[in-house]
Amino acid sequence: MSSHSPATRWIELLSEEDLAFIKRFVLSSGSLKDLAAAYEVTYPTVRLRLDRLIEKIKVLDSDRGDEFERLLRGLFAEGKLEENTFRRLLNTYQQQTRSS
């Protein structure tokens, strides 16, 4: 377990890519239009990325499950795991932790 306060643990679980996105978002004063231009993508693409990142942070910041479970939930929130894969991994993990 980290020695940092609960308020900062979620940030430790973010990828370098997530942190770079957050930095660019802040430096663009929260303008999704400017962020889309910086990444050379459309506004809806940046909006989707931000929405997924928001969901990931909510999951990582929650008290639900242990660190591994929050990581799985974060990957699912990001769209990096398909729902069936996520559910199978989560169910298997939960069964193993219950039987330990």
ChimeraX attribute file (.defattr): number of C-alpha atoms within 10 A of each C-alpha:
attribute: neighborCount
match mode: 1-to-1
recipient: residues
	/A:1	5
	/A:2	8
	/A:3	7
	/A:4	9
	/A:5	8
	/A:6	11
	/A:7	9
	/A:8	12
	/A:9	16
	/A:10	19
	/A:11	13
	/A:12	12
	/A:13	17
	/A:14	17
	/A:15	10
	/A:16	10
	/A:17	9
	/A:18	16
	/A:19	13
	/A:20	12
	/A:21	18
	/A:22	15
	/A:23	13
	/A:24	17
	/A:25	19
	/A:26	12
	/A:27	12
	/A:28	14
	/A:29	11
	/A:30	13
	/A:31	13
	/A:32	18
	/A:33	15
	/A:34	17
	/A:35	22
	/A:36	17
	/A:37	13
	/A:38	12
	/A:39	13
	/A:40	11
	/A:41	12
	/A:42	13
	/A:43	16
	/A:44	12
	/A:45	14
	/A:46	21
	/A:47	15
	/A:48	12
	/A:49	15
	/A:50	18
	/A:51	14
	/A:52	18
	/A:53	21
	/A:54	15
	/A:55	17
	/A:56	26
	/A:57	19
	/A:58	16
	/A:59	22
	/A:60	27
	/A:61	18
	/A:62	14
	/A:63	11
	/A:64	11
	/A:65	13
	/A:66	10
	/A:67	15
	/A:68	12
	/A:69	17
	/A:70	22
	/A:71	18
	/A:72	20
	/A:73	23
	/A:74	25
	/A:75	20
	/A:76	20
	/A:77	21
	/A:78	19
	/A:79	14
	/A:80	11
	/A:81	16
	/A:82	11
	/A:83	12
	/A:84	9
	/A:85	11
	/A:86	16
	/A:87	15
	/A:88	11
	/A:89	15
	/A:90	16
	/A:91	12
	/A:92	12
	/A:93	13
	/A:94	13
	/A:95	11
	/A:96	10
	/A:97	9
	/A:98	8
	/A:99	6
	/A:100	5
